[in-house]
Amino acid sequence: MTSYEAVLDQINVVPAGTFGDDRTITWLTDAKVVGIARNSRGHLELFLAGDELRPRTDIVKTAMHYHSWHRDSQPPLNANRICLPALGHFDPVGAFIAAELLREKADVNLERAFAVTEPLIELAINRMEISENAILGLVGELLLLDALCRRAADPQVGPIVQAWDGWRRSARDFTWEGTGVEIKTTTRAASSHDIHGVHQIEPTPASDDDSGEARLLLVSIGLCQADLNAPALSIPSLVESILERLKAAGASGLVDEFLTRVSVYGAESGTGYEHATMVNEAPFTTTFSVTFVRGYDMTDSAVQVLRRDDLIIYQHVDAQSVNFRVELPATISLDNPIVGARRVVEAILSLNN
């Protein structure tokens, strides 16, 4: 039986496809049932050769695709392909899944081995997606915070960093002088985001204890993994940029507090980032390019989303517990959304130039 360590050793040297759907599959045994490959962007994939498998769980159904792969000078290959999340530190999880399939004798009876292993595959993919979302979320929040710090005057830099609340469970990611900012990050081509409670897309109303928010901007940030030699950013580079700005602005006293807050972000999913010790560790070294930054004014009546008033008639529903996905178009009106990081930052800081 092929061990986990042996599988991981092979994964570490699997080459990426040269373009598009090109793959070089490395089979883990002579039976050529369980294989590993990388697509042209370097993302790990597991190949299970044979008849189409029927996953029972939605998570695995989404991750698995059945294809007929054409090969030079050989008959086509019919295989189930499991696509793992993109970030590099998931390679050990891919090795674990492959080793478990082989331990359950996938070479002899793939259908049975897959049925036995599917609960583990589901748990692994679910955990990977949670971790990936935390990493992408941190990149998006640091990107906007860095842009705010670089555009702000020196006396504002410290208060801006302290106003960042997205590092913990809070009602709002960032608030500045009556403007609430909700930051959403995606690797999709469109501004498609999960919303957890209508408070994320509506200004906080005024109360006896709180002046509320005059407006709310949902800042939609699109990211993709950076191509070689393309302009790129990473969690370490963004953290370092913010630290340099704090020091240059005379706010060095906030450095430790800021680093502590960064380390808390994503810690629940096991991906907390310690800048002093993890600057060279995957997945934090993953580099990203920005595909878009859009600031949506959520007080605009032309933004057609679910709101508090839509739920108020349902007396037995907690409006903050309602989760849904918004699909925001690239253009709603002439001024909505605000496009580009610089313009979004100027809108938050109420700068006219």
C-alpha positions as CSV (number, residue, x, y, z in Angstrom):
1,M,0.0,0.0,0.0
2,T,1.2,3.5,-0.9
3,S,1.8,5.6,2.3
4,Y,0.7,9.2,2.9
5,E,4.4,10.2,3.0
6,A,5.0,8.6,-0.4
7,V,2.0,10.3,-1.9
8,L,3.0,13.7,-0.6
9,D,6.5,13.2,-2.0
10,Q,5.0,12.6,-5.4
11,I,2.6,15.6,-5.1
12,N,5.5,17.8,-4.3
13,V,7.1,17.2,-7.7
14,V,4.0,17.0,-9.9
15,P,4.4,19.5,-12.8
16,A,1.7,22.0,-13.6
17,G,-0.1,21.8,-17.0
18,T,1.4,24.0,-19.6
19,F,-1.9,25.6,-20.7
20,G,-5.7,25.3,-20.5
21,D,-6.9,21.7,-20.0
22,D,-3.4,20.2,-20.4
23,R,-2.5,17.8,-17.6
24,T,0.3,15.4,-16.8
25,I,-1.2,12.7,-14.5
26,T,1.0,10.9,-12.1
27,W,-0.5,7.5,-11.2
28,L,0.2,6.4,-7.6
29,T,0.1,2.7,-8.4
30,D,0.6,0.4,-11.4
31,A,-3.2,-0.1,-11.5
32,K,-3.5,3.6,-12.7
33,V,-6.8,4.2,-10.8
34,V,-5.8,7.0,-8.4
35,G,-3.7,9.8,-9.9
36,I,-2.6,13.3,-9.2
37,A,-2.1,16.3,-11.5
38,R,-1.9,20.1,-11.5
39,N,-3.8,22.4,-13.9
40,S,-2.1,25.2,-15.7
41,R,-2.4,27.5,-12.6
42,G,-0.8,24.9,-10.3
43,H,-3.9,23.8,-8.5
44,L,-3.9,20.2,-7.3
45,E,-6.4,17.7,-8.7
46,L,-7.1,14.0,-7.9
47,F,-8.0,11.7,-10.8
48,L,-10.0,8.5,-10.1
49,A,-10.1,6.5,-13.3
50,G,-13.1,4.4,-14.2
51,D,-16.9,4.7,-14.3
52,E,-18.6,7.9,-13.1
53,L,-18.9,8.0,-9.3
54,R,-22.0,9.3,-7.6
55,P,-21.2,11.4,-4.5
56,R,-23.8,11.5,-1.8
57,T,-22.9,14.9,-0.3
58,D,-23.3,18.3,-1.9
59,I,-19.8,19.5,-1.1
60,V,-18.1,16.5,-2.9
61,K,-20.6,16.8,-5.8
62,T,-19.5,20.4,-6.3
63,A,-15.8,19.5,-6.2
64,M,-16.0,16.4,-8.5
65,H,-16.4,16.3,-12.3
66,Y,-16.5,13.4,-14.7
67,H,-14.7,13.8,-18.0
68,S,-13.3,11.9,-20.9
69,W,-9.7,13.0,-21.3
70,H,-8.0,12.7,-24.7
71,R,-4.5,11.3,-24.8
72,D,-1.8,11.2,-27.5
73,S,-1.5,7.8,-29.0
74,Q,-3.7,6.2,-26.3
75,P,-7.4,5.7,-25.9
76,P,-9.4,8.4,-24.1
77,L,-9.3,8.3,-20.3
78,N,-12.6,8.3,-18.4
79,A,-12.0,9.7,-15.0
80,N,-13.6,11.5,-12.0
81,R,-11.6,14.6,-11.1
82,I,-11.7,16.1,-7.7
83,C,-10.6,19.8,-7.8
84,L,-9.1,21.0,-4.5
85,P,-9.1,24.6,-3.4
86,A,-6.4,26.7,-4.9
87,L,-4.0,27.6,-2.1
88,G,-0.7,25.7,-1.8
89,H,-1.0,24.4,1.8
90,F,-3.7,22.0,0.8
91,D,-1.3,19.6,-0.8
92,P,-1.0,17.5,2.4
93,V,-4.8,17.2,2.5
94,G,-4.8,15.9,-1.1
95,A,-2.1,13.4,-0.1
96,F,-4.3,12.3,2.8
97,I,-7.4,11.7,0.6
98,A,-5.4,9.8,-2.0
99,A,-3.7,7.6,0.6
100,E,-7.1,6.8,2.2
101,L,-8.5,5.8,-1.1
102,L,-5.6,3.5,-1.7
103,R,-5.9,2.1,1.9
104,E,-9.5,1.2,1.1
105,K,-8.3,-0.7,-2.0
106,A,-9.5,1.7,-4.7
107,D,-7.3,-0.2,-7.1
108,V,-9.6,-3.2,-6.7
109,N,-13.0,-1.6,-6.1
110,L,-13.0,2.1,-6.7
111,E,-16.8,2.5,-6.1
112,R,-16.6,0.9,-2.6
113,A,-13.4,2.7,-1.7
114,F,-14.9,6.1,-2.6
115,A,-18.1,5.4,-0.7
116,V,-16.2,4.6,2.4
117,T,-13.8,7.6,2.0
118,E,-16.4,10.2,1.0
119,P,-17.2,11.4,4.5
120,L,-13.5,12.1,5.0
121,I,-13.3,13.8,1.6
122,E,-16.3,16.0,2.6
123,L,-14.7,17.0,5.9
124,A,-11.4,17.8,4.3
125,I,-12.8,19.9,1.4
126,N,-15.1,21.8,3.8
127,R,-12.2,22.6,6.1
128,M,-10.1,23.7,3.1
129,E,-12.8,26.0,1.9
130,I,-13.2,27.6,5.3
131,S,-9.4,28.2,5.4
132,E,-9.3,29.5,1.9
133,N,-12.1,31.9,2.6
134,A,-10.3,33.2,5.7
135,I,-7.1,33.8,3.7
136,L,-8.9,35.6,0.9
137,G,-10.9,37.6,3.4
138,L,-7.7,38.7,5.2
139,V,-6.1,39.7,1.9
140,G,-9.1,41.8,0.9
141,E,-9.3,43.6,4.3
142,L,-5.6,44.3,4.5
143,L,-5.6,45.5,0.9
144,L,-8.2,48.2,1.7
145,L,-6.7,49.1,5.0
146,D,-3.3,49.5,3.3
147,A,-4.9,51.7,0.7
148,L,-6.6,53.8,3.4
149,C,-3.3,54.2,5.3
150,R,-1.4,55.3,2.2
151,R,-4.0,57.9,1.2
152,A,-4.6,59.3,4.6
153,A,-2.8,62.2,6.3
154,D,-0.2,61.1,9.0
155,P,-2.5,62.0,12.0
156,Q,-5.2,59.8,10.5
157,V,-3.2,56.6,10.0
158,G,-3.3,55.4,13.6
159,P,-7.0,56.0,14.1
160,I,-7.7,54.3,10.7
161,V,-5.9,51.1,11.8
162,Q,-7.7,51.2,15.1
163,A,-11.0,51.6,13.2
164,W,-10.5,48.2,11.5
165,D,-12.8,45.8,13.1
166,G,-12.9,43.0,10.6
167,W,-10.3,41.0,12.5
168,R,-13.0,39.8,15.0
169,R,-16.7,39.0,15.0
170,S,-18.2,42.5,14.7
171,A,-21.2,44.3,13.2
172,R,-19.0,46.1,10.7
173,D,-15.5,45.6,9.2
174,F,-14.6,49.3,9.3
175,T,-16.3,52.5,10.3
176,W,-15.1,56.0,9.6
177,E,-16.9,59.2,10.5
178,G,-20.4,57.9,9.8
179,T,-19.5,55.7,6.9
180,G,-19.7,52.0,7.4
181,V,-17.6,49.7,5.2
182,E,-18.3,46.0,4.7
183,I,-15.5,44.3,2.8
184,K,-16.2,41.2,0.6
185,T,-13.6,39.3,-1.3
186,T,-14.1,36.9,-4.2
187,T,-12.1,35.0,-6.8
188,R,-15.1,35.0,-9.1
189,A,-15.3,37.3,-12.1
190,A,-18.3,39.1,-10.7
191,S,-19.2,40.8,-7.4
192,S,-20.9,37.7,-6.0
193,H,-20.8,37.5,-2.2
194,D,-22.4,35.6,0.7
195,I,-24.3,37.8,3.1
196,H,-24.7,36.8,6.7
197,G,-27.6,38.9,8.1
198,V,-29.1,42.0,6.5
199,H,-27.0,44.2,8.8
200,Q,-24.1,43.5,6.4
201,I,-25.9,45.3,3.6
202,E,-27.8,48.1,5.5
203,P,-26.5,51.1,7.4
204,T,-26.7,50.7,11.2
205,P,-29.7,52.8,12.3
206,A,-29.3,55.4,15.0
207,S,-30.2,54.5,18.6
208,D,-29.9,56.0,22.1
209,D,-26.4,54.6,22.4
210,D,-25.2,54.9,18.8
211,S,-25.3,57.7,16.2
212,G,-25.6,55.0,13.5
213,E,-24.3,55.2,10.0
214,A,-25.1,57.8,7.4
215,R,-24.2,55.5,4.6
216,L,-22.8,52.0,4.0
217,L,-20.3,51.0,1.3
218,L,-20.0,47.3,0.4
219,V,-16.5,47.1,-1.0
220,S,-16.3,44.2,-3.4
221,I,-12.7,43.1,-4.1
222,G,-11.9,40.6,-6.9
223,L,-8.6,38.6,-6.6
224,C,-6.9,35.9,-8.6
225,Q,-3.7,34.1,-8.0
226,A,-0.9,36.1,-9.6
227,D,0.8,34.9,-12.8
228,L,4.6,34.8,-12.8
229,N,6.1,38.3,-13.1
230,A,2.7,40.0,-12.8
231,P,2.1,42.7,-10.2
232,A,1.2,40.9,-7.0
233,L,0.5,41.3,-3.3
234,S,0.4,38.9,-0.4
235,I,-0.5,38.9,3.3
236,P,3.1,39.4,4.4
237,S,3.7,42.3,1.9
238,L,0.4,44.0,2.9
239,V,1.2,43.7,6.6
240,E,4.7,45.0,6.1
241,S,3.3,48.0,4.1
242,I,0.9,48.9,6.9
243,L,3.6,48.6,9.5
244,E,5.9,50.9,7.5
245,R,3.1,53.5,7.2
246,L,2.3,53.3,11.0
247,K,6.0,54.0,11.8
248,A,6.3,56.8,9.2
249,A,3.2,58.4,10.6
250,G,4.5,58.4,14.1
251,A,2.1,55.7,15.3
252,S,4.7,53.0,16.1
253,G,2.9,52.4,19.4
254,L,0.1,50.6,17.5
255,V,2.4,48.1,15.8
256,D,2.0,45.3,18.4
257,E,-1.8,45.8,18.6
258,F,-2.2,45.7,14.9
259,L,-0.1,42.5,14.6
260,T,-2.1,40.8,17.3
261,R,-5.3,41.7,15.5
262,V,-4.0,40.2,12.2
263,S,-3.0,37.0,14.1
264,V,-6.6,36.6,15.4
265,Y,-8.2,36.9,11.9
266,G,-9.0,33.4,10.7
267,A,-7.6,31.7,13.9
268,E,-10.9,29.9,14.3
269,S,-10.3,28.0,11.0
270,G,-6.7,27.3,11.9
271,T,-5.2,29.9,9.6
272,G,-4.1,32.7,11.9
273,Y,-1.1,34.6,10.6
274,E,1.8,35.4,12.9
275,H,3.9,38.0,11.0
276,A,7.0,37.4,13.0
277,T,7.2,33.6,12.3
278,M,5.0,32.9,9.3
279,V,6.2,35.4,6.7
280,N,7.7,32.6,4.6
281,E,5.1,29.9,5.2
282,A,2.4,28.7,2.8
283,P,-0.4,29.6,2.2
284,F,0.5,33.1,3.3
285,T,3.2,33.4,0.7
286,T,0.5,32.9,-2.0
287,T,0.5,36.0,-4.3
288,F,-2.6,37.6,-5.7
289,S,-3.5,40.1,-8.4
290,V,-6.4,42.5,-8.0
291,T,-9.0,42.1,-10.7
292,F,-11.4,44.7,-9.5
293,V,-12.3,47.0,-6.5
294,R,-15.9,48.3,-6.4
295,G,-17.6,50.3,-3.7
296,Y,-21.4,49.8,-3.7
297,D,-23.5,52.5,-2.0
298,M,-26.0,50.2,-0.3
299,T,-28.4,53.1,0.5
300,D,-29.1,53.4,-3.2
301,S,-32.7,52.2,-3.9
302,A,-31.5,50.8,-7.2
303,V,-29.6,48.1,-5.4
304,Q,-32.1,45.4,-5.4
305,V,-31.3,43.2,-2.3
306,L,-33.2,41.8,0.6
307,R,-33.6,44.4,3.4
308,R,-34.9,44.6,6.9
309,D,-38.3,45.9,5.8
310,D,-38.7,42.8,3.7
311,L,-38.5,40.7,6.8
312,I,-40.2,42.8,9.4
313,I,-43.6,41.2,8.6
314,Y,-42.2,37.9,9.7
315,Q,-42.4,38.3,13.4
316,H,-40.8,34.9,14.2
317,V,-37.7,35.4,11.9
318,D,-34.5,36.9,13.2
319,A,-33.4,39.2,10.4
320,Q,-29.8,38.9,11.4
321,S,-29.8,35.1,11.0
322,V,-30.9,35.2,7.3
323,N,-28.0,34.2,5.0
324,F,-28.1,34.7,1.2
325,R,-25.9,35.6,-1.8
326,V,-25.9,38.9,-3.6
327,E,-25.0,39.1,-7.3
328,L,-24.1,42.8,-7.8
329,P,-23.7,44.0,-11.4
330,A,-20.6,45.9,-12.5
331,T,-22.7,49.0,-13.1
332,I,-25.9,50.0,-11.3
333,S,-25.9,53.7,-12.1
334,L,-23.5,56.4,-13.2
335,D,-22.0,56.8,-9.7
336,N,-22.7,53.4,-8.2
337,P,-20.4,51.5,-7.8
338,I,-17.3,53.6,-7.2
339,V,-14.7,51.9,-9.2
340,G,-11.0,51.5,-8.3
341,A,-9.2,51.3,-4.9
342,R,-8.1,54.9,-4.9
343,R,-11.6,56.3,-5.6
344,V,-13.2,54.0,-3.0
345,V,-10.7,55.1,-0.4
346,E,-11.3,58.8,-1.2
347,A,-15.0,58.2,-0.8
348,I,-14.5,56.6,2.6
349,L,-12.3,59.4,3.7
350,S,-14.5,62.0,2.2
351,L,-11.7,63.4,0.0
352,N,-12.6,65.4,-3.1
353,N,-9.3,65.0,-5.0
